[in-house]
């Protein structure tokens, strides 16, 4: 049975540990956007012992390349991108303090293990609802890698961003559970 939970960033161990796959979440606070090109640059900074453009401790990264903002809006359509492209980078970021990721699609076993080990969470946003999701984004500011265009790192403020817990701290996986339920249906 899923629950609806309101969360505030930055996330803590105490906030993510009780979450279970299938829980509905309304996320509030600061979230950072980054896709694969930005992730490569973050890892390069870590390799060179350089500071990152934002503090990873308790941070949430949304895998999105938003559309340009229409007049009077902070951001354009902001639907999730497929998460597996960030899988080579995610375990290291999680180990360094990243607490949440938002995207769509399955994660690798290495990411799932890092989620369990470091008490993080992977949230799913519904693909195809980018315009609806954009309504939960109340501000947006590029903070790094402007040359990447839509893939630049942004600091966005969200209000009641609707998400689902896909992978939790105890190994729950909403996609796997859903497939099992489907296979057992009459």
URJONOR-V440639 format. One record per pair of residues at least 6 apart in sequence whose ideal C-beta (glycine too) atoms are under 7 Angstrom apart, sorted by sequence separation. I is the first residue (numbers start at 0). GAP is how many residues later the second one is. D is the distance in whole Angstrom. If there is no record, write none. Layout:
# URJONOR-V440639
i = {I & I}
gap = {GAP & GAP}
d = {D & D}
This chain:
# URJONOR-V440639
i = {68 & 69 & 113 & 114 & 145 & 166 & 44 & 68 & 114 & 144 & 165 & 6 & 67 & 124 & 143 & 144 & 165 & 65 & 66 & 143 & 164 & 165 & 41 & 65 & 66 & 141 & 142 & 163 & 65 & 89 & 142 & 65 & 141 & 142 & 140 & 4 & 63 & 139 & 140 & 63 & 106 & 63 & 64 & 139 & 62 & 63 & 138 & 4 & 6 & 8 & 62 & 82 & 138 & 90 & 94 & 136 & 137 & 1 & 2 & 3 & 4 & 5 & 6 & 7 & 8 & 62 & 82 & 86 & 90 & 93 & 99 & 103 & 137 & 1 & 6 & 7 & 8 & 81 & 82 & 83 & 86 & 89 & 93 & 98 & 99 & 100 & 101 & 103 & 136 & 137 & 1 & 3 & 5 & 8 & 31 & 79 & 80 & 81 & 82 & 83 & 97 & 98 & 100 & 102 & 135 & 62 & 79 & 81 & 86 & 90 & 94 & 99 & 101 & 103 & 135 & 79 & 82 & 83 & 86 & 89 & 93 & 135 & 135 & 93 & 135 & 31 & 33 & 34 & 132 & 30 & 31 & 32 & 34 & 30 & 32 & 32 & 55 & 60 & 58 & 62 & 124 & 57 & 58 & 59 & 62 & 123 & 55 & 56 & 58 & 59 & 60 & 61 & 62 & 122 & 123 & 55 & 57 & 122 & 55 & 59 & 122 & 123 & 122 & 120 & 121 & 79 & 121 & 11 & 34 & 42 & 45 & 120 & 9 & 10 & 38 & 79 & 120 & 9 & 78 & 120 & 8 & 9 & 10 & 35 & 42 & 78 & 35 & 38 & 45 & 78 & 118 & 123 & 8 & 41 & 78 & 77 & 114 & 76 & 115 & 76 & 78 & 114 & 115 & 77 & 111 & 115 & 77 & 76 & 75 & 74 & 77 & 106 & 101 & 74 & 73 & 73 & 73 & 74 & 73 & 105 & 74 & 15 & 65 & 64 & 64 & 10 & 9 & 10 & 53 & 52 & 52 & 24 & 52 & 53 & 16 & 18 & 15 & 15 & 40 & 15 & 12 & 37 & 37 & 36 & 37 & 36 & 37 & 34 & 33 & 32 & 31 & 32 & 31 & 31 & 32 & 29 & 30 & 29 & 30 & 28 & 27 & 26 & 27 & 27 & 25 & 26 & 25 & 25 & 26 & 24 & 23 & 24 & 21 & 22 & 21 & 20 & 19 & 20 & 18 & 20 & 20 & 19 & 18 & 20 & 16 & 19 & 20 & 21 & 15 & 20 & 21 & 20}
gap = {6 & 6 & 6 & 6 & 6 & 6 & 7 & 7 & 7 & 7 & 7 & 8 & 8 & 8 & 8 & 8 & 8 & 9 & 9 & 9 & 9 & 9 & 10 & 10 & 10 & 10 & 10 & 10 & 11 & 11 & 11 & 12 & 12 & 12 & 13 & 14 & 14 & 14 & 14 & 15 & 15 & 16 & 16 & 16 & 17 & 17 & 17 & 18 & 18 & 18 & 18 & 18 & 18 & 19 & 19 & 19 & 19 & 20 & 20 & 20 & 20 & 20 & 20 & 20 & 20 & 20 & 20 & 20 & 20 & 20 & 20 & 20 & 20 & 21 & 21 & 21 & 21 & 21 & 21 & 21 & 21 & 21 & 21 & 21 & 21 & 21 & 21 & 21 & 21 & 21 & 22 & 22 & 22 & 22 & 22 & 22 & 22 & 22 & 22 & 22 & 22 & 22 & 22 & 22 & 22 & 23 & 23 & 23 & 23 & 23 & 23 & 23 & 23 & 23 & 23 & 24 & 24 & 24 & 24 & 24 & 24 & 24 & 25 & 26 & 26 & 27 & 27 & 28 & 28 & 29 & 29 & 29 & 30 & 31 & 31 & 33 & 37 & 37 & 38 & 38 & 38 & 39 & 39 & 39 & 39 & 39 & 40 & 40 & 40 & 40 & 40 & 40 & 40 & 40 & 40 & 41 & 41 & 41 & 42 & 42 & 42 & 42 & 43 & 44 & 44 & 45 & 45 & 46 & 46 & 46 & 46 & 46 & 47 & 47 & 47 & 47 & 47 & 48 & 48 & 48 & 49 & 49 & 49 & 49 & 49 & 49 & 50 & 50 & 50 & 50 & 50 & 50 & 51 & 51 & 51 & 52 & 52 & 53 & 53 & 54 & 54 & 54 & 54 & 55 & 55 & 55 & 56 & 57 & 58 & 59 & 59 & 60 & 61 & 62 & 63 & 64 & 65 & 65 & 66 & 69 & 81 & 83 & 84 & 85 & 86 & 88 & 89 & 89 & 89 & 90 & 91 & 98 & 100 & 101 & 102 & 102 & 103 & 104 & 104 & 105 & 106 & 107 & 110 & 111 & 113 & 114 & 115 & 116 & 119 & 120 & 121 & 121 & 122 & 123 & 123 & 125 & 125 & 127 & 127 & 129 & 130 & 131 & 131 & 132 & 134 & 134 & 135 & 136 & 136 & 138 & 140 & 140 & 142 & 142 & 143 & 144 & 145 & 145 & 146 & 146 & 147 & 148 & 149 & 151 & 152 & 152 & 152 & 152 & 153 & 153 & 155 & 156}
d = {5 & 6 & 7 & 7 & 5 & 6 & 6 & 5 & 6 & 5 & 7 & 6 & 5 & 6 & 7 & 6 & 5 & 5 & 3 & 4 & 7 & 7 & 6 & 5 & 4 & 5 & 6 & 6 & 7 & 6 & 7 & 4 & 5 & 5 & 6 & 7 & 5 & 5 & 5 & 7 & 6 & 6 & 6 & 5 & 6 & 6 & 7 & 6 & 6 & 7 & 5 & 7 & 4 & 5 & 6 & 5 & 5 & 4 & 5 & 4 & 5 & 5 & 5 & 5 & 3 & 6 & 3 & 6 & 6 & 4 & 6 & 6 & 7 & 5 & 7 & 5 & 5 & 7 & 6 & 6 & 4 & 5 & 7 & 5 & 5 & 5 & 5 & 6 & 6 & 5 & 6 & 7 & 7 & 6 & 5 & 6 & 6 & 6 & 5 & 7 & 6 & 7 & 7 & 7 & 5 & 6 & 5 & 5 & 7 & 4 & 6 & 6 & 5 & 5 & 6 & 4 & 6 & 7 & 5 & 7 & 5 & 6 & 4 & 5 & 7 & 6 & 5 & 6 & 7 & 5 & 5 & 5 & 6 & 5 & 5 & 7 & 6 & 6 & 7 & 7 & 6 & 7 & 6 & 6 & 6 & 7 & 5 & 4 & 6 & 4 & 5 & 4 & 4 & 4 & 5 & 4 & 5 & 7 & 5 & 7 & 6 & 4 & 6 & 6 & 5 & 4 & 4 & 6 & 6 & 5 & 7 & 7 & 7 & 5 & 5 & 6 & 6 & 3 & 6 & 7 & 7 & 6 & 6 & 4 & 6 & 7 & 6 & 4 & 7 & 6 & 5 & 7 & 5 & 7 & 3 & 5 & 5 & 4 & 6 & 5 & 6 & 7 & 7 & 5 & 6 & 6 & 5 & 6 & 6 & 5 & 6 & 6 & 6 & 5 & 6 & 6 & 5 & 4 & 4 & 6 & 7 & 6 & 6 & 4 & 5 & 4 & 7 & 5 & 6 & 5 & 4 & 6 & 6 & 7 & 6 & 6 & 6 & 6 & 6 & 5 & 5 & 5 & 6 & 5 & 6 & 5 & 5 & 5 & 5 & 6 & 6 & 4 & 7 & 6 & 6 & 6 & 5 & 6 & 5 & 7 & 6 & 6 & 6 & 6 & 4 & 4 & 7 & 6 & 6 & 5 & 6 & 6 & 7 & 4 & 6 & 5 & 6 & 6 & 5 & 7 & 5 & 5 & 5 & 3 & 5 & 5 & 6 & 5 & 6 & 4 & 7 & 6}
